[in-house]
Structure formats: structure tokens, C-alpha cells
Amino acid sequence: MSDTIEPQSFIQLTRLHAQDPALIADKQTSFYGWVRRIRVGGGGSIVFIDMYDGTKVGSLNVLCEDASFSSTDDDNDTDAAPQTQDESHYKTLTFEQLSSAEHLSIGCAIVVSGKIVLSPPTATQDFEFQASRVRVIGPVFDPIAYPLQKGTEKKMTSLRNLPFYRFRSQASQCVFRIRSKLDMAVHLFMDSEDTQLTDPNIMTVSDCEGAGETFSVSPLMFSKDEQGNDLKVGLTVSSQLPLESTICGFRQVYTCQKSFRAEKSDTAKHLAEFLHVEYEAAFITLDQLIDQAERFVKYVIGYAMDKCSADFEFLESRMAPTDMKPTRVLLRECLDRPFVRIKHRDAIELIQRIVKDKMMLPGEDGKLKRVKVKELPGYEDDLGSEHEKILVQYFGYMAVPEDQREEYSKAGKEFGAFVFVTHWPLKIKSFYMAQADDGSGECLSFDLLCPRVGELFGGSMREWRFDKLNDEIARRGMDVTPIQWFLDLRKSGSCPHGGWGMGFDRLCMLVCGVQSVRDVVPFPVYYGHCPY
């Protein structure tokens, strides 16, 4: 067996060690990464470097000893000789330069050469790196001005102000690794259910939500109307309408792409540009659609929790409660139960009864408090965030056996549940939602509410009957011109169908336990903010 191995990433070394420690023990190799911390010990004869490469939680401990350190480039050493033009610019440090900390600081990109040594069983890390050479690839020109210092790395509010640097912090790395697994899980789930990935256009003349809160595209250089005038083109608020046109070809379709909302909302849950997961299916009922949404949520969250346990452990143990709240225990309890289903009318009655009866419910700290609201909702009203929170907390509290509730509350346990609110009044929902035939004025729709975040999903059966949809468009006084094609689909092989949309960034916010959606988006764009 060779005594050398090719340079590996931190996660690759960890996997090799898990497979067989002998695969890396005492092997000569190199490791590329960035400096997280550097310190001098042994009276100046030892230098410790903590390195990371972003592939896993934690740092690789690198040990440099004066007695075994080389500060020259040996021509017989294949690692020392430049292999590329870039490597000719690497700077090899002497031990004196290394120990004086004048040439190496937090954030520097370096490559260390030496051997991997297995740690004793009592150590916190399985192996460390004994370096005989350190080369600086990319120095930090002004270490004092380097934005990621010890005090800022563990504060989400501070990292939020460093959009181009926060990916170097362990906290943000954990968040975005979790986000990556959630994203992967979306596609794995959809593929497992034979759902076709589709990528509709982002520029459109349609306003799916009908609220007029769209970003306009300029210059107008696209389609013209029948009079030869330029059609107003904007950025899509949803891909639902074009997705509906594809279901007659594929039966089940989905997309995962950006949507844009020109809302003047400056809250912890709103973005002007967000990742939108949308699903449409033909020959489906409302109950089947809700079943599919529940399976989706349980799979995606479960996948990320299984794959990212170390990332969750770091966030839960290192971050302040003001930045993030441990979320796995709460989510596991919610996912192990069937999601609650309640009609909008019944939800309104429940909220009214809870408030009027002065019921006590646990807050996010687990302590029982009398439920109060600024305004009681009516039967034709939307649910505000305070109403959504009541439903989530009530059903979470009721799911705990009665004889255990007091104990849970005293322990400060957070209660919550996933709640489908169904059968909303059509007049407060979108024009395309399927109308109930019972004269109730309801539509076959649902919102999925969840702990902390509130509304996560919105979905419905789509109105597939031409006359019903045509009448609703007319009743609302909408300009049918931009969506005439959508209406005409009902004349050509239309069928019962439905779908939903989910704000992926809100899902990430929920799963990671952070306090703002801006902490889970690489470069968040929101009202009054787009400096990139």
C-alpha cells in the first residue's frame, strides 16, 4: 500500500477514516483550505492552525513543529514543485514566519503538506494533520480589517451585514449545507413520485395572483397586442399558469425556480425574490393533493435532518437563542403525527371560541398565557399571523396527552403542529381556484400553517370548467387579454386538476431555526435592499 494519497477534502478524509482508518493513517498528502484560527505554543516551537474547506462542520487541526518543518521547496518533492502556473505564486513560509503570525492570519487560503496522524480515542477529532510545509495561496492583505473576527462569526445579525463573507463562518456554512440538502430532497421526492421537472419562463405578461404587485421589465421589446402596442412584461410572481398548460402532457409536473413580488413588506418572512417550489397534477382530488403535500413536507424535512445532524448540533449548541432556536425536537414531534386538517369556517369558530373563553395556550417559551388578539377574524376574512399562531399552538398543545401538558409547559417545551386550513372563501382567494358546487361560496383550497413561520404552502384545485372560470374573471373585472390562452385551455381536453406553491426559503428558515428568512438566502433581495 502506498504511503501517499491524493489531496482530499475534509469530508472525503472523514469518509475514508470511517471506512478504514488505515486508509489515511500516516499517509503523506496535502490539504487545501482556509485558516480559521492560528495560535503558537510550546514556547514558540509549535504552531497550531485550524483549517476548514466548507465540506463539513468543524476544523482540521494542523500541527507544525519547528523540528520537523521544512521551509524550502525540494525539487524532488512533487508537492513542492509548482504543478501549474498558479502554484508558482504560492509563498512557502519559514517556521519563523509562521510562528510570528506576520504572514498568516484568519481567512488566508493555504495548502499544507505533511502526513495524517490518527488521534487517540479520547480526542474530539478522529485525526489531525502534521505539517512539514505551509504555503500561502491567497493572503489577507489587512488582517485587522478582515470582517470575520471572533465576535462576529456567531451572530446571525452581524453575518447578515456581510453577504460576501458570511459563507466563511461556521454558522452560515451549516445553514447553507442544510439548505442544499433540502433542495436535493425536493427533487428526490418528486422523482420518486414520477413528477416531471419543468422550467417555465420568468418574464411574463401574466399576473397569476392578480394583485398587480409585479416588477416591470424594461425596455418593452417583446410581444405586441392586436393593436400593435407593446405588451407589458414583468417578472413572474408564480409559475402556476404555465405549469397548468403542461399537465395535459405529463400529468404531474413541478418547478423550483425564482418568483418575484413587488410587495412593500419589510418583515423577517418576506423577500422580493424567492425560490418557489410549485406542483401541478391532473386527475386529482383535494384530499389527494393535501396527502401529497403532507408526504412532501415529511420527506424533505426528514431527509435534511438525517443528512445534516452535525450541522444541526453546531447551530443548537453554539448559537444564541436570539439568533436561532433548536428545531429538531419540535419538528420530529410534528412530523410523527398526521397533519391537522380544518376548514376555514371551523378555524374561525375555533379562534373566536379560544379568545372568548379566555383559554390559556403555551407561547414559544412553553409558558401558558391567555390568548389575546388585536382583532377577531370573521368568516370571510383572511387569517393574520396572530391567528395562524393560535391554530399552530392550539393543535400542538392538544396533541400532547392531557396528563403530560403541565409537565411539558413547566419544562419550557415549545408546542406546535402543521395545520391545513381548507375550503377558504373564494372572494379572498385567487380567481383560478375551483369553486365549490354547494353554494357555500367556498373554493377547494388550502393553506399549510407551521410553527414559527406561519403560512408555508398555498394550494387548491384549479377551476377546470370554462364557464365557471370565465364568469369569475368577469366578476372580478379582470383584463382577460394577458391570460386568454389560460382560459382557452379549458376548451381543449381540460380535466380536474390541482396544485400548490411553497416558499422554499421559508422552509429553510423553519428547519434551520433562524429568526429571519434573510439568514437562509445567499443574497437576499427585499423591500429597499438590493446592493449586490
C-alpha positions as CSV (number, residue, x, y, z in Angstrom):
1,M,0.0,0.0,0.0
2,S,1.3,3.4,-1.0
3,D,2.4,5.8,1.8
4,T,0.9,8.8,-0.1
5,I,-2.6,9.7,-1.1
6,E,-4.0,12.4,-3.4
7,P,-5.2,15.6,-1.7
8,Q,-8.7,15.1,-0.3
9,S,-11.4,17.4,1.1
10,F,-12.2,17.3,4.8
11,I,-15.3,15.3,4.2
12,Q,-13.5,12.8,2.0
13,L,-10.9,12.2,4.6
14,T,-13.6,11.7,7.2
15,R,-15.3,9.1,5.0
16,L,-12.1,7.3,4.3
17,H,-11.4,7.2,8.0
18,A,-14.9,5.8,8.7
19,Q,-14.3,3.1,6.0
20,D,-11.0,2.1,7.4
21,P,-8.6,4.3,9.4
22,A,-5.6,2.6,7.8
23,L,-6.6,4.3,4.5
24,I,-5.3,7.6,5.8
25,A,-3.1,6.8,8.8
26,D,0.4,8.1,8.4
27,K,-0.2,9.0,4.7
28,Q,1.7,11.8,3.1
29,T,-0.7,14.3,1.4
30,S,-1.7,17.9,1.1
31,F,-4.7,19.7,2.3
32,Y,-6.2,22.9,0.8
33,G,-8.4,25.3,2.7
34,W,-8.6,28.5,4.7
35,V,-7.3,29.5,8.1
36,R,-10.0,29.7,10.8
37,R,-7.6,30.2,13.7
38,I,-3.9,30.2,14.4
39,R,-2.0,30.1,17.7
40,V,1.5,29.5,18.9
41,G,2.5,27.1,21.8
42,G,5.5,25.2,23.2
43,G,7.4,28.4,23.8
44,G,7.3,29.2,20.2
45,S,8.3,25.8,18.9
46,I,4.8,24.7,17.9
47,V,2.2,26.4,15.7
48,F,-1.5,25.2,15.7
49,I,-3.6,26.0,12.6
50,D,-7.4,25.3,12.5
51,M,-8.3,24.9,8.8
52,Y,-11.6,24.5,7.0
53,D,-12.7,23.8,3.5
54,G,-16.5,24.1,4.0
55,T,-17.3,20.4,3.2
56,K,-18.2,19.6,6.8
57,V,-18.7,21.0,10.3
58,G,-15.5,21.8,12.3
59,S,-11.9,22.4,11.5
60,L,-8.9,20.2,10.6
61,N,-6.3,20.6,13.3
62,V,-2.9,21.2,11.7
63,L,0.2,20.9,13.9
64,C,3.5,22.5,12.8
65,E,6.7,21.7,14.8
66,D,9.9,23.6,14.3
67,A,12.0,20.4,14.5
68,S,10.2,18.7,11.5
69,F,9.3,21.8,9.5
70,S,10.7,22.5,6.0
71,S,10.9,26.0,4.6
72,T,12.5,25.1,1.2
73,D,11.0,23.8,-2.0
74,D,12.7,20.5,-2.6
75,D,12.9,19.8,-6.3
76,N,12.4,16.1,-5.6
77,D,9.2,16.8,-3.7
78,T,6.3,16.5,-6.2
79,D,4.2,18.6,-4.0
80,A,6.7,21.4,-3.6
81,A,7.4,21.8,-7.3
82,P,4.8,24.0,-9.0
83,Q,2.4,21.9,-11.0
84,T,0.6,24.8,-12.6
85,Q,1.2,28.4,-13.4
86,D,-0.9,29.4,-10.4
87,E,1.3,27.4,-8.0
88,S,4.3,29.5,-8.9
89,H,2.7,32.3,-7.0
90,Y,2.3,30.4,-3.8
91,K,4.5,31.6,-0.9
92,T,6.3,29.0,1.2
93,L,6.7,30.1,4.8
94,T,9.6,29.5,7.1
95,F,8.8,28.4,10.6
96,E,9.9,31.8,11.9
97,Q,7.4,33.5,9.6
98,L,4.7,31.1,10.6
99,S,5.3,31.5,14.4
100,S,5.5,35.2,14.2
101,A,2.0,35.3,12.7
102,E,3.0,38.2,10.4
103,H,2.5,36.2,7.2
104,L,-0.5,34.1,8.2
105,S,-3.9,35.2,9.6
106,I,-7.6,34.3,9.8
107,G,-9.0,34.0,6.3
108,C,-5.8,33.2,4.4
109,A,-6.1,30.5,1.7
110,I,-3.3,28.0,2.2
111,V,-2.1,24.5,1.4
112,V,-0.3,22.4,4.0
113,S,1.8,19.3,3.2
114,G,2.7,16.6,5.6
115,K,1.0,13.5,7.0
116,I,-2.2,12.5,8.6
117,V,-2.0,11.1,12.1
118,L,-4.7,9.3,13.9
119,S,-5.8,10.8,17.2
120,P,-6.1,8.9,20.5
121,P,-9.6,7.6,21.4
122,T,-10.1,10.3,23.9
123,A,-9.6,13.1,21.4
124,T,-12.5,15.1,20.0
125,Q,-11.3,14.7,16.4
126,D,-10.5,11.4,14.7
127,F,-7.3,12.6,13.1
128,E,-5.0,15.6,12.7
129,F,-2.5,16.8,10.2
130,Q,1.2,17.1,11.0
131,A,2.5,19.7,8.5
132,S,6.1,19.9,7.3
133,R,5.3,22.8,4.9
134,V,2.8,25.6,4.7
135,R,2.3,27.6,1.6
136,V,0.2,30.7,1.4
137,I,-2.1,30.7,-1.7
138,G,-4.1,33.9,-1.0
139,P,-3.1,36.2,1.8
140,V,-5.4,38.6,3.7
141,F,-3.9,42.0,2.9
142,D,-5.2,43.7,6.0
143,P,-5.9,41.2,8.8
144,I,-7.1,43.8,11.2
145,A,-9.8,44.9,8.8
146,Y,-10.8,41.3,7.9
147,P,-14.6,41.3,8.6
148,L,-14.9,37.9,10.2
149,Q,-13.4,38.2,13.6
150,K,-14.1,36.2,16.7
151,G,-17.0,38.3,17.8
152,T,-19.0,38.4,14.5
153,E,-18.8,34.7,13.4
154,K,-21.5,33.5,15.8
155,K,-24.0,36.3,15.4
156,M,-26.5,35.9,12.6
157,T,-27.4,39.6,12.8
158,S,-23.8,40.5,12.2
159,L,-23.3,38.0,9.4
160,R,-26.4,39.3,7.7
161,N,-24.5,42.5,7.1
162,L,-21.6,40.6,5.5
163,P,-23.2,39.0,2.4
164,F,-20.0,38.3,0.6
165,Y,-18.1,37.0,3.7
166,R,-20.7,35.1,5.8
167,F,-20.2,31.9,3.8
168,R,-16.8,31.6,5.6
169,S,-18.4,31.4,9.0
170,Q,-19.3,28.0,10.5
171,A,-22.9,29.1,11.3
172,S,-23.7,30.2,7.8
173,Q,-21.9,27.1,6.4
174,C,-24.2,24.9,8.5
175,V,-27.3,26.8,7.4
176,F,-26.4,26.6,3.7
177,R,-25.4,22.9,3.9
178,I,-28.9,22.2,5.4
179,R,-30.4,24.3,2.6
180,S,-28.5,22.3,0.0
181,K,-29.9,19.0,1.4
182,L,-33.5,20.4,1.5
183,D,-33.1,21.5,-2.1
184,M,-31.8,18.0,-3.1
185,A,-34.7,16.4,-1.2
186,V,-37.3,18.3,-3.2
187,H,-36.0,16.7,-6.4
188,L,-35.5,13.3,-4.9
189,F,-39.1,13.2,-3.6
190,M,-40.6,14.5,-6.9
191,D,-38.6,12.0,-8.9
192,S,-39.7,9.2,-6.6
193,E,-43.3,10.0,-7.4
194,D,-42.7,10.3,-11.2
195,T,-43.2,14.0,-11.3
196,Q,-41.7,15.8,-14.4
197,L,-39.4,18.8,-13.7
198,T,-40.4,21.8,-15.9
199,D,-38.8,25.2,-16.1
200,P,-41.3,27.9,-17.2
201,N,-40.3,31.4,-18.2
202,I,-39.5,34.1,-15.7
203,M,-40.6,37.0,-17.9
204,T,-44.3,37.0,-18.5
205,V,-47.3,39.2,-19.3
206,S,-49.5,37.3,-16.7
207,D,-50.0,38.2,-13.1
208,C,-51.0,34.9,-11.6
209,E,-52.0,36.3,-8.2
210,G,-54.0,39.2,-9.8
211,A,-52.7,41.7,-7.2
212,G,-50.6,43.8,-9.6
213,E,-47.5,43.6,-7.4
214,T,-45.1,42.8,-10.2
215,F,-41.7,44.0,-11.3
216,S,-41.9,45.5,-14.8
217,V,-39.3,44.6,-17.4
218,S,-37.8,47.5,-19.5
219,P,-37.4,48.1,-22.3
220,L,-40.5,46.6,-23.8
221,M,-39.1,44.6,-26.6
222,F,-41.3,41.5,-26.7
223,S,-44.9,40.8,-27.8
224,K,-47.5,43.2,-29.1
225,D,-51.2,43.2,-28.7
226,E,-53.7,43.1,-31.6
227,Q,-53.5,46.9,-31.9
228,G,-49.7,46.7,-32.2
229,N,-49.0,48.1,-28.8
230,D,-46.2,46.7,-26.6
231,L,-47.5,44.2,-24.1
232,K,-46.4,45.0,-20.5
233,V,-43.9,42.4,-19.5
234,G,-43.0,41.7,-15.9
235,L,-41.1,39.2,-13.7
236,T,-43.3,36.2,-12.7
237,V,-45.0,36.1,-9.3
238,S,-45.7,32.4,-9.8
239,S,-45.1,29.7,-12.5
240,Q,-48.5,28.2,-11.8
241,L,-50.3,29.3,-15.0
242,P,-47.7,27.9,-17.5
243,L,-47.3,24.8,-15.3
244,E,-51.0,24.1,-15.8
245,S,-50.6,24.1,-19.5
246,T,-48.1,21.2,-19.2
247,I,-50.1,18.8,-17.1
248,C,-52.1,17.5,-20.2
249,G,-48.7,16.3,-21.4
250,F,-47.1,14.9,-18.3
251,R,-50.0,14.6,-15.7
252,Q,-47.6,15.6,-12.8
253,V,-45.2,18.5,-13.1
254,Y,-43.2,20.7,-10.7
255,T,-40.7,23.5,-10.8
256,C,-38.2,25.0,-8.4
257,Q,-37.3,28.5,-9.6
258,K,-37.3,32.2,-8.7
259,S,-40.5,34.2,-8.3
260,F,-40.7,37.9,-7.7
261,R,-43.1,40.0,-5.6
262,A,-43.0,43.8,-5.6
263,E,-44.6,44.0,-2.1
264,K,-43.6,46.8,0.2
265,S,-43.1,44.2,3.0
266,D,-40.1,44.6,5.2
267,T,-40.5,41.7,7.6
268,A,-38.5,38.7,8.7
269,K,-40.5,36.4,6.5
270,H,-40.8,38.4,3.2
271,L,-38.5,38.6,0.2
272,A,-38.9,40.4,-3.1
273,E,-37.1,37.5,-4.9
274,F,-37.5,34.0,-3.6
275,L,-37.2,30.3,-4.6
276,H,-40.6,28.9,-5.4
277,V,-41.4,25.2,-5.4
278,E,-44.6,24.6,-7.4
279,Y,-46.5,21.4,-8.2
280,E,-49.5,20.7,-10.5
281,A,-51.2,17.4,-11.2
282,A,-54.1,16.2,-13.3
283,F,-57.0,13.9,-12.3
284,I,-56.5,14.6,-8.6
285,T,-58.9,15.5,-5.7
286,L,-58.4,18.0,-3.0
287,D,-57.8,15.3,-0.4
288,Q,-55.2,13.6,-2.7
289,L,-53.5,16.9,-3.2
290,I,-53.2,17.5,0.5
291,D,-52.0,14.0,1.1
292,Q,-49.2,14.6,-1.5
293,A,-48.2,17.9,0.2
294,E,-48.0,16.2,3.6
295,R,-45.8,13.4,2.2
296,F,-43.6,16.0,0.5
297,V,-43.1,18.0,3.7
298,K,-42.3,15.0,5.8
299,Y,-39.9,13.5,3.3
300,V,-38.0,16.8,2.6
301,I,-37.5,17.8,6.3
302,G,-36.7,14.2,7.3
303,Y,-34.1,13.9,4.6
304,A,-32.3,17.1,5.7
305,M,-32.4,16.1,9.4
306,D,-30.9,12.7,8.6
307,K,-28.1,14.1,6.4
308,C,-27.2,17.2,8.4
309,S,-27.1,16.1,12.1
310,A,-23.7,17.6,12.7
311,D,-24.8,20.9,11.3
312,F,-27.9,21.0,13.5
313,E,-25.8,20.1,16.5
314,F,-23.5,23.0,15.8
315,L,-26.3,25.5,15.4
316,E,-28.1,24.3,18.5
317,S,-25.1,24.3,20.7
318,R,-23.2,27.4,19.6
319,M,-25.7,30.0,18.5
320,A,-27.5,32.3,20.9
321,P,-31.3,31.9,21.3
322,T,-31.8,35.4,19.8
323,D,-30.2,34.1,16.6
324,M,-31.7,30.6,16.3
325,K,-33.9,28.2,18.2
326,P,-33.3,24.4,18.3
327,T,-35.8,23.0,16.0
328,R,-35.3,19.2,15.6
329,V,-37.2,18.0,18.6
330,L,-40.3,20.1,17.7
331,L,-40.1,19.1,14.0
332,R,-39.8,15.4,14.8
333,E,-42.9,15.5,17.0
334,C,-44.8,17.4,14.3
335,L,-43.7,15.0,11.6
336,D,-44.6,11.9,13.6
337,R,-48.2,13.0,13.7
338,P,-50.8,13.3,11.0
339,F,-51.1,16.9,9.9
340,V,-54.2,18.6,11.2
341,R,-57.0,19.4,8.7
342,I,-59.6,22.0,9.5
343,K,-62.0,24.0,7.3
344,H,-61.6,27.8,7.2
345,R,-65.0,28.3,8.7
346,D,-64.3,25.9,11.6
347,A,-60.9,27.5,12.2
348,I,-62.6,30.9,12.5
349,E,-65.1,29.5,15.0
350,L,-62.2,27.8,17.0
351,I,-60.2,31.1,17.2
352,Q,-63.3,33.0,18.3
353,R,-64.1,30.4,21.0
354,I,-60.5,30.3,22.3
355,V,-60.4,34.1,22.7
356,K,-63.9,34.5,24.1
357,D,-63.3,31.6,26.6
358,K,-60.0,33.2,27.7
359,M,-58.2,30.0,27.0
360,M,-54.6,29.6,28.1
361,L,-52.1,28.4,25.5
362,P,-48.4,28.0,25.6
363,G,-46.2,30.6,23.9
364,E,-42.9,29.8,22.1
365,D,-41.3,29.6,25.6
366,G,-43.8,26.9,26.6
367,K,-45.4,29.1,29.3
368,L,-49.2,29.2,29.5
369,K,-50.7,32.6,28.6
370,R,-54.1,33.9,28.0
371,V,-54.8,34.1,24.3
372,K,-55.4,37.7,23.1
373,V,-55.8,39.1,19.6
374,K,-55.9,42.6,18.2
375,E,-58.9,41.7,16.1
376,L,-61.1,38.6,15.8
377,P,-61.4,37.2,12.3
378,G,-64.7,36.8,10.5
379,Y,-65.9,34.1,8.2
380,E,-64.9,36.0,5.1
381,D,-61.6,37.2,6.4
382,D,-58.1,36.1,5.8
383,L,-56.1,34.8,8.8
384,G,-53.5,37.2,10.2
385,S,-50.2,35.9,11.6
386,E,-51.6,36.1,15.2
387,H,-54.5,33.8,14.1
388,E,-52.2,31.4,12.4
389,K,-50.1,31.2,15.5
390,I,-53.1,30.3,17.7
391,L,-54.1,27.4,15.4
392,V,-50.5,26.0,15.3
393,Q,-50.1,26.3,19.1
394,Y,-53.5,25.0,19.9
395,F,-53.3,21.8,17.9
396,G,-49.7,21.3,19.1
397,Y,-50.9,21.6,22.7
398,M,-53.9,19.3,22.1
399,A,-51.7,16.6,20.6
400,V,-49.9,16.1,23.9
401,P,-51.6,13.8,26.3
402,E,-53.6,15.9,28.8
403,D,-51.7,14.4,31.8
404,Q,-48.4,15.5,30.3
405,R,-49.2,19.1,29.3
406,E,-48.4,20.7,32.6
407,E,-45.1,18.9,32.8
408,Y,-44.2,19.9,29.3
409,S,-45.2,23.5,29.9
410,K,-43.1,23.8,33.1
411,A,-40.1,22.5,31.2
412,G,-40.5,25.4,28.7
413,K,-41.3,23.0,25.9
414,E,-42.4,24.5,22.6
415,F,-45.7,23.2,21.2
416,G,-46.7,23.3,17.6
417,A,-48.3,21.4,14.7
418,F,-48.7,21.5,10.9
419,V,-52.2,22.6,10.1
420,F,-54.0,22.5,6.8
421,V,-56.7,25.2,6.7
422,T,-59.1,24.2,3.8
423,H,-62.1,25.5,1.9
424,W,-61.5,29.2,2.0
425,P,-64.0,31.8,0.8
426,L,-63.5,32.3,-2.9
427,K,-63.7,36.0,-2.8
428,I,-60.5,36.3,-0.8
429,K,-58.6,33.8,-2.8
430,S,-57.3,33.8,-6.4
431,F,-59.6,33.7,-9.4
432,Y,-58.4,30.3,-10.7
433,M,-59.3,28.3,-7.7
434,A,-62.1,25.6,-8.1
435,Q,-65.4,26.8,-6.9
436,A,-67.4,24.5,-4.5
437,D,-70.7,23.4,-6.0
438,D,-72.7,23.5,-2.8
439,G,-73.4,27.2,-2.9
440,S,-71.2,28.0,0.1
441,G,-69.1,30.5,-1.8
442,E,-66.0,28.5,-0.8
443,C,-63.2,27.2,-3.1
444,L,-61.4,23.9,-2.9
445,S,-58.2,25.3,-1.4
446,F,-55.8,25.0,1.4
447,D,-53.0,26.8,3.3
448,L,-50.5,24.9,5.3
449,L,-49.5,26.6,8.5
450,C,-46.5,25.6,10.5
451,P,-44.7,26.6,13.7
452,R,-42.7,29.8,13.8
453,V,-43.1,30.6,10.1
454,G,-46.9,30.6,9.7
455,E,-48.1,30.0,6.2
456,L,-45.7,27.7,4.3
457,F,-48.0,26.4,1.5
458,G,-50.8,27.7,-0.6
459,G,-52.7,25.3,-2.9
460,S,-56.0,24.5,-4.5
461,M,-57.9,22.6,-7.0
462,R,-57.9,24.7,-10.2
463,E,-61.2,25.7,-11.9
464,W,-61.2,23.5,-14.9
465,R,-64.6,24.4,-16.3
466,F,-64.6,27.1,-18.9
467,D,-67.9,28.8,-18.0
468,K,-67.1,28.9,-14.3
469,L,-63.6,30.4,-14.8
470,N,-64.9,32.8,-17.5
471,D,-67.6,34.1,-15.2
472,E,-65.2,34.5,-12.2
473,I,-62.8,36.5,-14.4
474,A,-65.6,38.7,-15.5
475,R,-67.0,39.1,-11.9
476,R,-63.6,40.4,-10.8
477,G,-63.4,42.8,-13.7
478,M,-60.1,41.4,-14.8
479,D,-58.4,42.1,-18.1
480,V,-58.6,38.7,-19.8
481,T,-56.2,39.6,-22.6
482,P,-52.9,38.5,-21.0
483,I,-54.5,35.2,-19.8
484,Q,-56.8,34.4,-22.7
485,W,-54.6,31.5,-23.5
486,F,-55.0,30.2,-20.0
487,L,-58.8,30.5,-20.2
488,D,-58.8,28.8,-23.7
489,L,-57.1,25.7,-22.2
490,R,-60.4,24.9,-20.7
491,K,-61.8,24.4,-24.2
492,S,-59.3,21.7,-25.2
493,G,-59.3,18.5,-23.1
494,S,-59.5,20.1,-19.7
495,C,-59.7,17.9,-16.7
496,P,-59.9,18.3,-12.9
497,H,-56.5,19.3,-11.6
498,G,-54.8,21.0,-8.7
499,G,-51.5,22.2,-7.3
500,W,-49.6,24.1,-4.7
501,G,-46.8,26.5,-4.2
502,M,-44.3,26.7,-1.4
503,G,-41.8,29.3,-0.5
504,F,-38.6,27.3,-0.2
505,D,-36.8,29.9,1.7
506,R,-39.4,29.9,4.4
507,L,-39.0,26.1,4.7
508,C,-35.3,26.6,5.2
509,M,-36.0,29.2,7.9
510,L,-38.2,26.8,9.7
511,V,-35.8,23.8,9.5
512,C,-32.7,25.8,10.5
513,G,-34.5,27.6,13.3
514,V,-33.2,31.0,12.4
515,Q,-35.2,34.2,13.1
516,S,-35.1,35.7,9.6
517,V,-35.6,34.4,6.1
518,R,-32.6,36.6,5.2
519,D,-30.3,34.2,7.1
520,V,-31.0,31.3,4.8
521,V,-30.8,33.1,1.4
522,P,-27.3,33.6,-0.1
523,F,-28.0,37.2,-1.3
524,P,-31.5,38.3,-0.1
525,V,-33.4,40.9,-2.0
526,Y,-36.2,42.6,-0.1
527,Y,-38.0,45.9,0.1
528,G,-35.5,48.7,-0.1
529,H,-32.5,46.3,-0.3
530,C,-30.6,45.1,-3.3
531,P,-26.9,46.1,-3.0
532,Y,-25.4,43.2,-4.9
